[in-house]
Amino acid sequence: MKNRLSILVLASLLLVTACSTNPATGQQSFTAFMSRADELRIGAEEHPKMIKEFGGAYTDAKLRAYIKRTGLALARNSEVTDLPYTFTILNDDKVNAFALPGGYVYITRGLLALAGNEAEMAGVLAHEIGHVTARHTAQRYSTAQATNFGLVLLGALGSAAGVPSGVGRLAGLGAQAALQSYSREQELEADRLGVRYLTRAGYSAQAMTSFFTKMQAHARLERAMAGDKEDAPNNIMSTHPRTAERINQAIGLEKMSATGSAVIRRDEFLNQIDAMVFGDDPEQGVRRGRAFIHPELRIRFEAPPGFVLYNSARQVIARGPKKSVMVFDMAKEKSASNARSLSSYIANTWASGLPLSGLEKISINGMEAATAGARVNNNDVRLIALRGGPDRIFRLAFITPPEMTAQFSSDFRRATYSFRRISKADADAVKPLKIKVVTVRDGDTPINMAAGFPFEAFRLRWFETLNGLGPGDRLTPGTRAKIVVE
């Protein structure tokens, strides 16, 4: 009984003394299990992992210096100026931004392509700085640890009563933790702090609302491209669930009038992103319609008709009707070099433990390959492994609901046999798409300016989305617009 009382007293003291007043929010917050020193250490440890996870840092020195300069100006207007803030452009075409503890702030070049001026871009950075100064990651981590502590406490009490205890381990922080959605209250708080830093630096607070409208338009375009099936993964709309009303509420809470600050800097921003890579970087492979081409690996394949390709540093996914999926990736180097044969690799490594059917050797455009089928979680799966070299195995996986398997069989077979090597000349000919800033001339319309976009579809929608236009909006001669060129 005495031991149980001591444990309860210890727990109560910990929880009561663990709250501190945050200088940014003026509110008490529970951060007992992550100190400032912990935040600095975790940020430094996770920073290189984050860069690797998202395809590396974008290397344009002039643009990187511009983002750093803007970010530091905002950070100087925060309540936490002693952090070693680091601002990184990720070489990722997705529209996203996030932060790690310790002042590590990330923004993708896909987001920069969507922004229309410096104030909108600064609003994103200010919002992420708000998450840092409010210590939202420390709050989230500490709350999770407190829950775990409660389980440990219950286990200790149970043990004292002769009941066995057991508590599962919490997952590590990692890059994925930074991509988890914040609570509604934390998003509102980051918006409110972001508005504060934005206006202190002289920008228009309304830039946060105008960019939110552009993010909504981009999300609708992505859904249209995917056949309205689902949102794209790691999109800022999913990692930062917000509404225009809540952003305006944050502006109101900071008591900033819409005309109190008016700095936009559209021309300077457009000058900075002119010639920036748009879409895929050839180092990670490029999508051209339904075709995927990787110049470094010197391979090419096509997704089935009706499928939409999504590219990332780790894999390529093509999403089709009725939740059918095609996945391309590569085996780990050690697994590839240790594989005695492709059939044994599928059976003993890639699909170890699965009830395989039809395991056989095949040849695909002169490449050694093997294939097998399986039923996994009520889905039919077709696996194909191709030998790309002594320590390289390419992998294709086709996943369908059983009722759709026969319907997609021919298309999947054609997609499989579209996989082939490309010549060095073909690889060298692959160039990235780029943003080009042009001046609107008399007679220019969204339709004729979008006509030259090197896309298979949605050219007009892309032009409108990149330039913040709605259907039917007209262009004003002498103004500047973003187009996409090869």
TILO-31521 format. One record per residue: y, x, z of N, C-alpha, C in turn; residue in one letter. Coordinates in steps of 0.1 Angstrom, whole numbers, plus 5000, padded with zeros to 4 digits. Layout:
<atoms>
YXZYXZYXZA
...
</atoms>
This chain:
<atoms>
498850085000500050005000501350095000M
501250195008502450285009502650354995K
501550394988501750464975502350364965N
501850244965502450144956503850114958R
504350114971505750094974506550214969L
506050334971506750454967506950454951S
505950414944506050404930507050304925I
507050184932508050084929509450134931L
509650194943511050254946511450354936V
510550444932510850554922511250484909L
510450384904510750324892512150254892A
512450184903513750114904514850214904S
514750324911515850424911516050484898L
514950504890515050564877515850474868L
515450344868516050244859517550214862L
517850214875519250194879520150304876V
519650434878520550544876520550594861T
519750534853519550584839520650534830A
521450444834522550384825523750474827C
524450494815525750564816526750494806S
528050524809529050464801529250544788T
529150484777529350554764530850564761N
531350684758532750694755533250624742P
532350604733532650534720532750384722A
531750324729531650184730532350124743T
532450214753533050164766532050084774G
530750084769529750004775528650094781Q
527950034791526850114797525650094787Q
524950204786523750204777522650284784S
521450244781520250304787519750414778F
519950534782519550654774518750754782T
518050704792517450794802516450894796A
515850864786514750944781515151034769F
516451034766516951124755518351174759M
518451294763519651354767520451404755S
521651444756522451494745521751624740R
521251704749520551824744519251784736A
518551684740517451634733517851584719D
518951514718519451474705519751584695E
520351694700520651804692519351874688L
518351884697517151954693516351864683R
516251734686515451654677516151644663I
517451634662518151634650517851764642G
517951874648517652004642516252014637A
515351964645513951974641513551874629E
514151754629513851654619514651674606E
515751744607516651754595515851814583H
515151924584514451974572513351874567P
512751804576511751704573512351594565K
513551544569514251444562514551484548M
515051604546515451644533514151654524I
513051704529511851704521511351564518K
511451474528510951334526511651264514E
512951304512513751234502514051324490F
513151414486513351484474514351594474G
514751644486515651754486517051714487G
517951814489519351784489519951804475A
520951724472521651734459522451854459Y
522351934448522852074449524252094443T
524951984438526252004433527252044444D
527652174443528452234454529752164456A
530452124445531752054446531651924452K
530551844449530351714454529951724469L
529151814472528751834486529951874495R
530851954490531951994498532951874500A
532951784490533851664491533251574501Y
531951544501531351454511531551514525I
531351644527531451714540532951704545K
533851724536535251714540535651574544R
535151474537535451334541534751304554T
533451344555532751314568533351374580G
533751494579534351564590535751504594L
536451454584537751394587537451264595A
536451194592536051074599535551104613L
534751204614534151244627535251294637A
536351354632537451404640538151284646R
538051164640538651044645537750964654N
536551014658535650954667535850994681S
535150934690535250974704534351094708E
533551134698532551244701532851354690V
533751444693534151544683533451674685T
532651684696532051824698530651834693D
530251744685528851754678529051834666L
528051914662528051994650527651904638P
528451814634528151714624527751784611Y
526651734605526151784592526051664582T
526651674571526651564561525851614548F
524851534545523951574534523851474523T
523951514511523651424499522151434496I
521351334497519951334493519851314478L
518951394472518651384458517751264455N
518251144458517451024458518250914451D
517650844441518350744434518450614441D
517750594452517850474460519250464467K
519650334469520950314476520650314491V
521050424498520750424512521550524519N
521650514532522350604541521750584555A
521750694563521150684576521550804584F
521250814597521650924605520550954615A
520551084619519651134629520451164642L
519851174653520651214665521251354663P
522251384670522851514669523851534658G
524251424651525351434641524851454627G
523551434624523051454611523151324603Y
524051324593524351204585523951224570V
523251124565522651134551523151024542Y
523451054530523850954520523250994507I
522650894499521950924487522950924475T
522551004465523450994453523350864446R
522250784449522250644444523250564450G
523650584462524650514469526050554463L
526150684461527450734455527750674441L
526650654434526850594420527250454421A
526950384432527250244434528650224439L
529150314447530450304453531550314443A
532650244445533750244435534950324439G
535050374451536150454455535850534468N
536750624472536450704483536450624496E
537250514497537250434509535850364511A
535250324501533950254502532850354507E
532950474501531950584505532250624519M
533550634523533850674536533450564546A
533550444542533050334551531650344555G
530750394545529350414548529150524558V
529850634555529750754564530250714579L
531350634579531850594592530950514600A
530250424593529250334599528050424605H
527650524598526550604603527050694614E
528250744614528850814625528850724637I
529150594635529150494646527750484653G
526650494645525350494651525150614659H
525650734655525550854662526350854675V
527650814674528450814687527950704697T
527450594692526950494701525550524707A
524950634701523650684706522550574704R
522550514693521650404691520150454691H
519950564685518550624684518150654698T
519050714707518650744721518350614728A
519050504726518850384732517450324728Q
517250324715515950274710514750354715R
514850484715513750564720513550544735Y
514650544743514550524757514050394761S
514350294754513750154757512250154754T
511850224744510450234741509750314752A
510350424756509750504766509650424780Q
510750344782510750274795509650164795A
509350104783508250014782506950084785T
506850214779505650294782505550324796N
506650364802506650394817506250274825F
506650154821506150034828504650014827G
504150054815502650044814501950144823L
502550264823502050374832502150324847V
503250264851503350214864502350114867L
502150014858501049914860499749984861L
499550084853498250154854498050224867G
499150284872499050354885498750254896A
499450134896499250034906497749984905L
497349964892495949924890494950024895G
495250154893494350254898494250254913S
495450234919495450224934494550114939A
494450014930493549894934492149914929A
491850024923490550054918490350004904G
491449974896491349924882491550044873V
490750074863490950184854492250164846P
492950264842494150254835494050324821S
494950294812494950354799496150314791G
496950414786498150384779498150464766V
498350394755498450464741499650554740G
499550644731500750734729501750674720R
502950704723504050654714504050734701L
504450674690504550754678505750854679A
505650964672506751064672507951004665G
509151064667510351014662510251024646L
510251134640510051154626511051084617G
510951104604511851054595511850904594A
510650844596510550694595511350624606Q
511450694618512250624628513650604625A
514250694617515650684612515750574603A
514650524597514750424587514450284592L
514150274605513850144611515150064613Q
514949934612516149854613516749854627S
518049864628518749854640518849704644Y
519149674657519249534661520649484656S
520749354656522049294651523149344659R
523049354673524049404681524449554678E
523449634675523749774671524449784658Q
524049704648524649704635526149664637E
526449554644527749514647528549624654L
527949684663528649794670528949914661E
528049944652528250054643529350014633A
529349894629530449844620531749854627D
531849804639533149804647533649954648R
532750044652533150184653533450244640L
532750204630533050254616534450214612G
534750084614536150034611537150114618V
536850144631537850224639538050364633R
536950434630537150564624537750564610Y
537350464602537850444589539350434589L
539850344597541350314597542150424604T
541550484614542150604620542350714610R
541450724600541550834590542450784578A
542950664579543950614569543350534558G
542050494559541450414548541650264550Y
541450184540541450044541540149994547S
540249914558539049864564538349764556A
539049704546538349604537537349674528Q
537349804527536449874518534949854523A
534849834536533449804541532949674536M
533849574535533449444530533149444515T
534049514507533849524493532649604489S
532249704497531049774493529849694497F
529949614508528749534511528449434500F
529549384493529349294482528649364471T
528949494468528249564458526849594461K
526549614474525149634478524349504476M
524949394479524249264476523949254461Q
524949284453524749274438523549364434A
523549484439522549584436521149534440H
521049474452519749424457519349314448A
520249224443519849114434519349174421R
519949284416519549344404518149404405L
517849464416516549524419515449414419E
515849304425514849194426514649134412R
515649124404515449074390514649174382A
514849304384514049404376512549394380M
512349364393510949354398510349214397A
511049124389510548994388510748904401G
511748944409511948864421510848874431D
510048984430508848984439509249024453K
510049134454510349184467511449284466E
512049314478513049424478512449554476D
513249644470512749784469512549854482A
511649944483511450014496512550104500P
512850114513513950204518515250174512N
515550054509516850014505517749994517N
519050014515519950014526520049864532I
519849764523519849624528518749594538M
517649664537516549644546516649734558S
517149854557517349934569518549904577T
519549844571520749804578521049654576H
520349564582520449424580521849374585P
522749344576524049304579524449184571R
525549124575526149014567527649044565T
528248984555529748994553530448944565A
529948834571530648774582530648864594E
529548944596529549034607530449154605R
530549194593531449304590532849264592I
533249144588534549094590534849064605N
533749034612533849014627534149154633Q
533549254628533749394634535249434631A
535749394619537149424616538049354626I
537749224628538549144638538449204652G
537249244656537149304670537949424671L
538149504661538949624662540449594660E
540749464657542149414656542949494645K
542249514634542849584623543149484612M
544449474608544749384597544349434584S
544149344574543649384561544649474554A
545949474558546949554551547449664559T
546749684571547249794580546949934574G
545949954566545650074560545350054545S
545850134536545650104522545150214514A
544650324520544150434512542850394506V
542650404492541450374485540950504478I
541750574471541450694463540250674453R
540550584444539550554434539450674424R
540550714419540450824408539850954413D
540250994425539651114431538151104432E
537650984437536250964439535550964425F
536050894415535450894402535451034396L
536451114398536451254393535251324399N
535051304412533951374419532551344414Q
532351214411530951174407530751174392I
531751204384531651224370530651334367D
529651304358528551394354527451404365A
527551324376526451324386525151264380M
524051324384522751274380522551134384V
522051044375521850904378520350874376F
519750804385518350774384517450894388G
516350914381515451024385515951164381D
515651254390515851394387514551444380D
514651524369513451574362512551654371P
513051714382512251784391511251694398E
511551564399510651474405509951384395Q
510151414382509651324371510651214368G
510651164356511651064352510950944347V
511550824349511050694343511850664331R
511250634320511850584308511150454304R
511750344308511050214306509850214315G
508650184308507450184316506750324316R
507350424309506750554309507250644320A
506350724326506650824336506350964330F
507351054330507251184324507551284335I
506751384337507051484347507051624339H
508251674336508251794328507651924335P
507751934348507152054355505652044355E
505051924357503651904357503151894343L
504051864334503751844319502751734317R
503051624322502151504321503051384317I
502351284312503051154308501951044309R
502450924314501550804313502450684313F
501850574310502650444309502050344318E
502950264325502450154333502150034324A
501349944329501049824321502249734318P
502249654307503349564305503549474317P
504849444320505149364331505249434344G
504949564345504949634357506349714358F
506849734370508149804372507849934380V
508250044375508050174381509050204392L
508550254404509350304414508950454417Y
509950544417509550684418510050734431N
509350824437509750894450509151034450S
509551114460509151254460507651264462A
506951164468505551174471504651104461R
505150994455504250914446505050824437Q
504350774427504950674417504250544419V
504950434421504250304422504750214411I
503850144405504250044395503749904401A
504749814403504449684408504349584397R
503349504397503149404387502949264393G
502549174384502449034388501349014399P
501448914407500448874417500048984426K
501049064430500849184439499849284434K
499749294421498949404415499849534415S
499149644417499849774419499149884412V
499849974406499350104401500050214409M
499250314413499850424421499450554415V
500350644413500050784409500550874420F
499650974423500051084432499051204430D
499151294439498251414437497551444450M
496351494449495551534460496251654467A
495951674480496451794487495851914481K
496552024480496152144473494752194479E
494652194492493352244498492252154494K
492452024494491351934490490951954475S
491951974467491751994453490952124450A
491352234457490652364454489252364460S
488952284470487652284477486652184470N
487252094461486351994455485352064445A
484052034447483052094438483052024425R
483351894425483451814413484351694416S
484851634406485751514408485051394414L
483751384410482951274416482751294431S
482451414435482251444449483651424457S
484751464450486051444456486351304459Y
486051214449486251074452485351024463I
484051054462483150994472483251054486A
483551184487483551244500484851274506N
485951264498487251294504488251184502T
488551144489489551044487489150904492W
487850874489487450734493486250744502A
486250844511485150864520485050744529S
483750694530483550574539483650444532G
484150444519484250314512482950284504L
482550164503481450134494481750134480P
481550254473481950274459480850214450L
481350174438480450124427480950194414S
479950214405480250264392480850404392G
480450494401481050624402480450704390L
481350754381480950824369481950924365E
481451024357482351124350482851064337K
484151094334484751044322485651164317I
486151144305487151234299488351154294S
489551204298490751134294491651224286I
491751204273492551284264492351434267N
491051474268490651614269490651664283G
490951574293491051614307489751574314M
489151654322488051624330488451514340E
487651404342488051304351486851234357A
487051154367485951074373486550944378A
485750834378486250704383485250634391T
485750544399484850454408485650334412A
484950224415485550104420485150084435G
485949994441485649954455486349824458A
485849764469486549644474487149684488R
488449684489489149724501490149614506V
489949564518490849464524491049344514N
489949294509490049184500490749204487N
490849334483491449374470490449454462N
490449444449489649534440490449664438D
489849774439490549904437489749984427V
490450034417489850124407490550264409R
489750364411490150504414489850594402L
490850674398490650774388491150904392I
490351014392490751144396490751234383A
491751304380491851394368492051534373L
491351624367491451774370492651824363R
493751874371494951924365494952074365G
493952134372493952284373493052314385G
492852444388491952494398492252434412P
493552414415493952364428494852234426D
494552154415495352044413494551924408R
494651814415493951684411494951574410I
495151514398495951404397495151274400F
495851174406495151054410495850924406R
495050834401495550704397494750604405L
495450504410494750394417495350254412A
494450164408494850034404494349934414F
495249844419494849754430495249614426I
494249524427494449384423493749284432T
494249164434493449064440492249034431P
491149004437489848984429490048894417P
490848784419490948684409491748734397E
492448854399493348904388492649024381M
491549074386490949194381490549194367T
489949084363489449074349490649064340A
491748994344492848974335493549104333Q
493649194342494349324341493449434336F
492149414334491249514331491649594318S
491949534308492349594295493649674297S
494649614303495949684305495749804314D
494949794324494649914333493950024325F
493049984317492350084309493350154299R
494250084293495150144284496150234292R
496550194304497350274312496650404316A
495350394319494650514323494550614311T
494250564299494150654288495450684281Y
496550634287497850684283498250814290S
497450854300497650974307497351094299F
498351184296498051294288498951414291R
498651534286499451644287500651634277R
501751704280502851704270503151854267I
503651884256503952024252505152074260S
505352204259506452264266507752214259K
507752204246508952154239509252014244A
508251924246508551794251509051794265D
508451884273508951894287510351944288A
510752044279512052094279513151994274D
512651894266513551794261513951684271A
513251684282513551584292514751624300V
515751544299517051564306517351444315K
518051474326518451364335519551274328P
519451144332520651054329521751094338L
523051064334524151104342525250994342K
525950994352527150904353528250964345I
528950884336530050934329531250834331K
532350894335533550804337534450804325V
534650694320535450674307536650584310V
537650594300538750504301538550384292T
538850264297538650144289539750134278V
539250114266540150094255540349954251R
541349924242541649794237540349744230D
539949624233538749564227537449594234G
537449684243536249714251535849594259D
534549564260534049454268532849504276T
532449434287531249484294530049484285P
529949394275528749394266528749514258I
529849544251529749664242529649794249N
530249804262530149924269528749944275M
528049834278526749844283525649864273A
526049844260525049854249524449994248A
525250094251524750234250523950284262G
523750194272522950244284521550274279F
520950384283519650424278518550354287P
518650224288517650144295516950054286F
515650014291514949914283515449774284E
516049744296516449614298517549614309A
518249504311519249484322520449574320F
520849614307521949704305523249644310R
523549514307524749454311524849434326L
523649394332523649384347523949524354R
523449624348523649754354525149794353W
525749774341527149804339528049724349F
527749594350528449514360528349554374E
527049594378526849634392527449764395T
527349864386528049994389529549984389L
530149884383531549874382532149764391N
531249704399531749594408532249474400G
531649444389532149324381531149204383L
531649084382530848964382530648924367G
529648824365529448774352530748714346P
531148754334532248694328533548774331G
533548864340534748944343535149024330D
536449044329536949114317537449254322R
537549344312538049484315539449494311L
540149574319541649604316541749734309T
542349734297542549864290543349964299P
542950084298543650194306542950214320G
542150124325541450144337540150234334T
539550284344538350364343537050294346R
536050324340534750264342533650364342A
532550334349531350414349530350364339K
529750464331528650424322527550534325I
526350504319525250594321524850654307V
524750784306524450844294523350944295V
522750984284521651084284522251224283E
</atoms>
